């Protein structure tokens, strides 16, 4: 796995800590989502985020002294699609809850959703699951992805406008930020 941002532009400025793990890349969409995620941090791809006009941002804590990530709600293009909401490997569903379906009783659509979400791989099969639909996908966006040299300036500016914060990534590794 090569660093997608190391395209003859020098060291990887996005995730230099990923080097011992053979770098990072953009993973193809999974689990019923329609956007790529970073293999190192799980961030939504900036181009894919910008392609969704109605996403909303909720800023996380300033763990590193600056707004390093925000959580995003991205409208689901297939809001009627089944998703696994919860799963357990216990012998009985938790008391006081309802809606659990035993693995042996799954409908073909439920089995397809469970398989899509990784619940039918190898030896891991839950005994009971709850299914539902999802109006929005939940993701996160790490602002360090805005420092990628290969990222189009128009994409960076649009994400900054919609999120409300603009960044300057300095050569010494420091970050300055302001309201956009």
N, C-alpha and C positions, 0 to 999 in steps of 0.2 A: 504494500500500500504506500504509494508515494504521497508526499505532501502536495496537495492540489495547489497551494499558493506558492510553492517554490518553482517558479517557471523562469529560471534564469535571473531572478530579481534579488538574489541573495538569500539570507537566512529566513526561515519561516517566522514571520512576525506575529502570526495568529496564535499558533500553539507550539512554541519551541519545546515545551515539556513533552510533546508527543514523539519526539525524535527516537527515544529508546524503544518505543512501541511500533516502530516502522512508520511513523507519521500518522496522518489523519486523512480522511477523504469524506466526500458527501455520500451517505447511504441512500439508496433508493427508497421510496415510500413503502411503509409497512403498516400493519394493523389497521387497515382501512383509511389511512391518512393519504393525502395527495401532495405532500411536500417532502423534500429530502431533509435529512438531519445529519449533523456532524458526527462522525464516528468517535470522536474524542470527548466532546462535551454535550452532545445531544441537541445543540442549537438548531433551530430552523434555518434553512438556507436563506440568505438575504434576498436572492432573486425570486425564490418561491414565495417568501413572505410578501414582497412587493407585488407579486402577481395576484394577491388576494386583497381586493380593495376595501373590505370591511373588517379587517382585523383590528383588534384593540389591544393596547398595552397597559399593563399594571407593573409599575416599577418595583423591583425587589429591594432588599436592604442594600446598604452601601458597604458591603463586607470588606472591600479593599480600599475604602475611602473615596470611592467614586461609583456611580451607578453601573455596575458591571453586567447586569442582565435585567431583562423584564420578561414577565409572563405574558403570553399572547393567547387570545381566544380567536381561533380561525374558523369561520363558518364552514360547516361540513357540507360538501357538495352533494352528499347522499344522506340527508338527515333521517331517512326512514330505515337505513341499514342497521342490522342488529350488531350490537357490541356486547362483549362480556363485561358486565358491571362489577361482578364480584365472583370469587371462586374459593372453594375450600377443599381440603383433602381429609377432613374429619369424617367420622362414620355417620354422623347426623348433622344436618344444618344447624347453625347456631339457634338456640332457643329464642323465641320472641321475634323471629324474623319470618318473612314469607317471600314467596316468589322463587324459591330454590328449585332447580330441576336436576334430578339425578342424571349422571353421565349416561347411564343405560337407557334413559327415557328421552334423550335429546331428539328433536326433530331434525330432518336433513338440513334445514336452514340454520338451526342452532349449532349443529355439528360443524357446518361450514364456517360459521363465525368463530367458534372456539378454535378451530384449526388455523384460521387466518390470524388469530391473536396469539398463536404459539402454545395453546393448551393441549395439543395433540402430538407432541414431539417426544420421541424416545420413551422413557419410562414415566414421564410426568403427565398424569391425567388427574384432574380434580375429581372428587366424588360428586360434588354439587356445584352448580353455577347459577348466577342470576343474569338475565339478559335485559337489555334496554336499548334505546336509541340515543343518539347524541346530536344535539343541534350544533355544537361547536367542538372542534378539536382543541385540546389544551397543549400548549407548547411553551418553549422558552427561547429567548434570543439573547445570546451573549454579545454584548456590544463590541468585544474585541474582533468579531468578524467584520466590523466596519473598517478595520485597519488593513484588510487584505489588499495588497497592491493590484491584484487582478479585478477587484470589484469596481464596477462602473461608478463614477462620481455621481451620476444621476440617481443610481440606486441608493447610495449612501445618503444623499441629501433627502430623498423621499422618505426613507425610514426615519431619519432624524426629525423631519417635519411631523410625521404622523405620531412618533413616540414622544415628541416634545423636548428632546435633549439632543444637542449637537456635541460632537467630540473632536478633539485634536489629539492625535497620537504622535507624540514627540519622539525624535530619534533616540533619546536616552531611555526609552521604555516607559516614560511617564505619560499620563493622560490628563488632559484638561477638558473640562466640559462646561456647558452653559445651557440655558434654556434656548430652545430652537424657535 
